[in-house]
Each structure stands twice: as C-alpha cells, then as structure tokens.
Amino acid sequence: MKQSSFSRRDFLKSTAAVSAAAVLSQAGAVYAAGPEKIRLALVGCGGRGNGALNDCINAAKYLNIPVEIVALADHFKDRALKTAEQHGLSPDICFDGPAGYKKVMESIADVVLLVTPPAFRPNQFEAAINAGKHVFMEKPVAVDAPGARKIMEVGEIAKQKKLCVVAGTQRRYAANYRKTKFAIEEGALGPILGGAVYWCGGKLWHQERRDGESDADYMVRNWVSFTEMSGDHIVEQHIHNIDIANWFIGRTPKLAIGFGGRARRKTGNQFDFFNVDFDYDEGCRIHSMCRQVNGCYNQVSELFTGSNGTTYGSGPVKPIKAVDIKYPNFEQANGSEMVQEHVELLRGIIDGKPINAAKDVAESTLTAIMGRISAYTGQLVRWRDLTDAASNSPWYNLKLKPGLEEFENGTAKAPADDVIAIPGEA
Ligand SMILES: NC(=O)c1ccc[n+]([C@@H]2O[C@H](COP(=O)([O-])OP(=O)(O)OC[C@H]3O[C@@H](n4cnc5c(N)ncnc54)[C@H](O)[C@@H]3O)[C@@H](O)[C@H]2O)c1
C-alpha cells in the first residue's frame, strides 16, 4: 500500500494551508486548532453522514494525516449531539435546525461533508464553496434540473478557488470498476453500442407521521418517500448504475423515454418502479431498470456490449478478439471504495492538486432526473430540455418545492401522502 509522505512543512506549502490560515482569522471560529491538522465538519449526522465521517477518519489514518472534527450540524439536535458523543467531542460544536449548516460554514473547518437529503445539496454546496471549504458530498446532488445546474456552476467556482470536491458515487473509486474503465479506454470492448443498468431491490425504510409533528420534521424523517426530498429512487439509488453508464460511455444521453408506477408504497409520493430507455446517440442505447419492491427478483449491476465484446461494470471484460492490456495497480484503501473517496480528497488537499467531481455527479444526477420526468409525465425528455434555456422546456426551470429555502423560512409544507404523478396528465 502506498502511504503519503505528509509533513507539516508540505501542508503549510499547500493550497489547503492557505485556506486553513485564512479561516483561522475568521470571527466566530468554533474550535481553535493549528493548521497542521485537517479540520473536518459534517452536515447531516444520519446513517451515511456518520459512515462518511468514519471513512474520512480512516482515510486520514491510512495517509497518516492528523484530522480533527470541529463542527457538526443536523436538522435534529439529538443526532448532532450523538455524533459528538460518539467521538468524545463537546456539544458546543453542534448546530441544529434547517439553517444550522450556515454555522458550520462559519467554522474553521477545512473540509465539510454534506450528507443531508439530496434536495438540500445545491444550496449547502454553494454555501460551502463560498466559505472556501473543500467538500465531500453524497450522491445524488439535486432533485431537479435547476439544482443540478447549480452544482455544475458552483463546481466551476470551486475549480477557480482550487478547492477539492469529491462525490459519493463510490463505484468510480472501486478498483474493479476502474479496471473495467481502463480496459474500455484501451479498446478492449470497442465502441459501446448498448447495455443495461439495474437497481432492482427491496423497499427502503419509511416513517409514519407522528401526532403533532411539523411538516418539516415529517419530511426530514421520511425523506426517502418524497420526490421533493430524494428525487425518487431512480435518482437517489439508481444513480450509482446510471453514473457508470455515463462514465464508461463518456457522454450523457441525448434523450430518455420511460415509464413507471406505484402499487405498494403507503407514504410519500415516489414510484415503486421505473423502466427507462436512455438514448446516448451514435446508435448507443442503455436500458435502465429500477424497482424497490420486497419479495421480487433482485439485481444490482451494469452490463455493456461493444463491437468487440461485453462486460459487467465490475468486470470481467470479455473481448471477442483478445486485447493485450497492462493494468496498473488500482489503489483501494482498506479494501473500501468509500475510504478511497476520502483518501483522494485528502491527498488532493495535501498535494495542492484539487480534484473536482462536481460536473460528473451533477450530470449523472440530471440523467436520472431526465428518466424520472419522462416516467412521471409519459413524455420524451431531451437533455437540452434540462440544460438549455433556449429549449423553452417547462422542465428547465421546474423547481421541486419545498426546498431548503422553505425549510429555513418555516413555510415547508409536506405534499399529500399517496398522491402521485399520472403519466399523460402530469
Ligand atoms: N453512497 C452511498 O452508498 C449512500 C448510502 C446511503 C445514503 N447515501 C446518501 O446520503 C445522503 C443521506 O442519506 P442517509 O441514509 O444518511 O439519510 P439519513 O436520514 O440517515 O440522514 C440524513 C440526515 O440529514 C439530516 N438533515 C436533514 N436536513 C438537514 C439540514 N438542513 N441540515 C443538517 N442536517 C439535516 C437529517 O436529520 C438526518 O439526520 C443521501 O443523499 C443518500 O442518497 C449514499
């Protein structure tokens, strides 16, 4: 395993050190630490948030880089306090409420992990980059086209500011997927002509509404049931497989035509299943299929066919005509692609060589959104409907509400449970 030769001298020379020194002078610093440490903060102390924080700490151990947690925020105070307690930290570094993330941005954190429901990501990402923070953000990064475009725009600002941005599309950090991508680039498959991507699995959790609970609290607790919060599961979960199609093919689809429906869910307004045909142009089509229904056949994978063979996303590549490929070693810290994400984030900071995944993850998020809009409406949706104002498409500016603004100003209203999009009418 390759270990970083991190030293304080190197760190002080790096871009990150400049930002660290700058934030030290900020008023309202939450925790005073020397710039020889990378200071971490977490927004969204739920299941994945705590997981991502541990992944980042493990990545720092792997690289032998000292880190320190300096700020935590969650909609619910007890969740932030629990994370602080788990790490033996003071409750003083905890913030709560829908706007608690703003305090994190005022803190001395160098790196902020954004792991709240996807609807909140665009505004929180913008706040983090405006505050000069390096960012890890979970997928998906938006629930609508304006949100995905904002991620792309802010991602460009991050580049100008030399800030690192890593996203939780973890297959891109997995050694087996990188090996397949490498083989494709070496021509082992020939041009990709088509394929299929699947996330067919069981239902996720859902929460019943509690007596007297506010709309905001109900939506936050039950976020995987509401499209306004999650983007629906084609966006929230199936993005992992769609992202592989975009990555391997090397471009986004030109259009989507799909359908879907709901039979089993009780709360929220998501569909149970989606079936979408993505047209990548140049004769290449990808069939996307996702379902969250218990008791059915499960399959989570990606399959591609090129003019010279086939492969699953995770390999092995099976060329018709043998191709001699000299694979490099693909690092996977602690055997985990989710630790590897943070290894590359921290290494980018320390080496002063920022990496930036904002565009890739925003495009994959938008691809999934395109499929969802087609399934909800029953219409053909073009990439340009979501990316080009000149398309005059009604979906270009369609912003799902409530969004973070409504949560922050106290006007968030939960959509009715079990009222869903009707294709042909929506
Ligand atoms: N990469 C992966 O494999 C993977 C796995 C699971 C989840 N995720 C992603 O991680 C994100 C979070 O999912 P989760 O499973 O941790 O959900 P979760 O419900 O367990 O956690 C989300 C947390 O965010 C908090 N929150 C809500 N609004 C907030 C706000 N305005 N400010 C601060 N905190 C707020 C909630 O109270 C909750 O504690 C989602 O985008 C999800 O898609 C990714």
Ligand as a Chemical Component Dictionary entry (heavy atoms), coordinates in Angstrom:
data_LIG
# 
_chem_comp.id                   LIG 
_chem_comp.type                 NON-POLYMER 
_chem_comp.pdbx_formal_charge   0 
_chem_comp.three_letter_code    LIG 
# 
loop_
_chem_comp_atom.comp_id 
_chem_comp_atom.atom_id 
_chem_comp_atom.alt_atom_id 
_chem_comp_atom.type_symbol 
_chem_comp_atom.charge 
_chem_comp_atom.model_Cartn_x 
_chem_comp_atom.model_Cartn_y 
_chem_comp_atom.model_Cartn_z 
_chem_comp_atom.pdbx_ordinal 
LIG N1  N1  N 0  -23.101 6.377  -1.382 1  
LIG C1  C1  C 0  -23.925 5.545  -0.793 2  
LIG O1  O1  O 0  -23.827 4.345  -0.945 3  
LIG C2  C2  C 0  -25.008 6.083  0.090  4  
LIG C3  C3  C 0  -25.624 5.247  1.023  5  
LIG C4  C4  C 0  -26.637 5.771  1.815  6  
LIG C5  C5  C 0  -27.027 7.088  1.656  7  
LIG N2  N2  N 1  -26.420 7.871  0.739  8  
LIG C6  C6  C 0  -26.829 9.281  0.556  9  
LIG O2  O2  O 0  -26.507 10.020 1.731  10 
LIG C7  C7  C 0  -27.482 11.036 1.935  11 
LIG C8  C8  C 0  -28.065 10.884 3.355  12 
LIG O3  O3  O 0  -28.654 9.605  3.472  13 
LIG P1  P1  P 0  -28.801 8.868  4.898  14 
LIG O4  O4  O 0  -29.085 7.458  4.595  15 
LIG O5  O5  O -1 -27.656 9.212  5.765  16 
LIG O6  O6  O 0  -30.119 9.550  5.465  17 
LIG P2  P2  P 0  -30.456 9.824  6.996  18 
LIG O7  O7  O 0  -31.896 10.201 7.085  19 
LIG O8  O8  O 0  -29.961 8.695  7.831  20 
LIG O9  O9  O 0  -29.559 11.107 7.322  21 
LIG C9  C9  C 0  -29.798 12.385 6.807  22 
LIG C10 C10 C 0  -29.566 13.342 7.951  23 
LIG O10 O10 O 0  -29.638 14.696 7.469  24 
LIG C11 C11 C 0  -30.295 15.470 8.477  25 
LIG N3  N3  N 0  -30.771 16.721 7.899  26 
LIG C12 C12 C 0  -31.900 16.951 7.195  27 
LIG N4  N4  N 0  -31.955 18.258 6.835  28 
LIG C13 C13 C 0  -30.839 18.849 7.317  29 
LIG C14 C14 C 0  -30.330 20.174 7.269  30 
LIG N5  N5  N 0  -30.957 21.173 6.631  31 
LIG N6  N6  N 0  -29.167 20.428 7.892  32 
LIG C15 C15 C 0  -28.495 19.439 8.545  33 
LIG N7  N7  N 0  -28.941 18.164 8.623  34 
LIG C16 C16 C 0  -30.101 17.881 8.010  35 
LIG C17 C17 C 0  -31.395 14.532 8.979  36 
LIG O11 O11 O 0  -31.926 14.933 10.215 37 
LIG C18 C18 C 0  -30.648 13.210 9.045  38 
LIG O12 O12 O 0  -30.028 13.004 10.296 39 
LIG C19 C19 C 0  -28.489 10.886 0.806  40 
LIG O13 O13 O 0  -28.157 11.737 -0.249 41 
LIG C20 C20 C 0  -28.314 9.457  0.355  42 
LIG O14 O14 O 0  -28.680 9.246  -1.000 43 
LIG C21 C21 C 0  -25.408 7.394  -0.035 44 
# 
loop_
_chem_comp_bond.comp_id 
_chem_comp_bond.atom_id_1 
_chem_comp_bond.atom_id_2 
_chem_comp_bond.value_order 
_chem_comp_bond.pdbx_ordinal 
LIG N1  C1  SING 1  
LIG C1  O1  DOUB 2  
LIG C1  C2  SING 3  
LIG C2  C3  SING 4  
LIG C2  C21 DOUB 5  
LIG C3  C4  DOUB 6  
LIG C4  C5  SING 7  
LIG C5  N2  DOUB 8  
LIG N2  C6  SING 9  
LIG N2  C21 SING 10 
LIG C6  O2  SING 11 
LIG C6  C20 SING 12 
LIG O2  C7  SING 13 
LIG C7  C8  SING 14 
LIG C7  C19 SING 15 
LIG C8  O3  SING 16 
LIG O3  P1  SING 17 
LIG P1  O4  DOUB 18 
LIG P1  O5  SING 19 
LIG P1  O6  SING 20 
LIG O6  P2  SING 21 
LIG P2  O7  DOUB 22 
LIG P2  O8  SING 23 
LIG P2  O9  SING 24 
LIG O9  C9  SING 25 
LIG C9  C10 SING 26 
LIG C10 O10 SING 27 
LIG C10 C18 SING 28 
LIG O10 C11 SING 29 
LIG C11 N3  SING 30 
LIG C11 C17 SING 31 
LIG N3  C12 SING 32 
LIG N3  C16 SING 33 
LIG C12 N4  DOUB 34 
LIG N4  C13 SING 35 
LIG C13 C14 SING 36 
LIG C13 C16 DOUB 37 
LIG C14 N5  SING 38 
LIG C14 N6  DOUB 39 
LIG N6  C15 SING 40 
LIG C15 N7  DOUB 41 
LIG N7  C16 SING 42 
LIG C17 O11 SING 43 
LIG C17 C18 SING 44 
LIG C18 O12 SING 45 
LIG C19 O13 SING 46 
LIG C19 C20 SING 47 
LIG C20 O14 SING 48 
# 
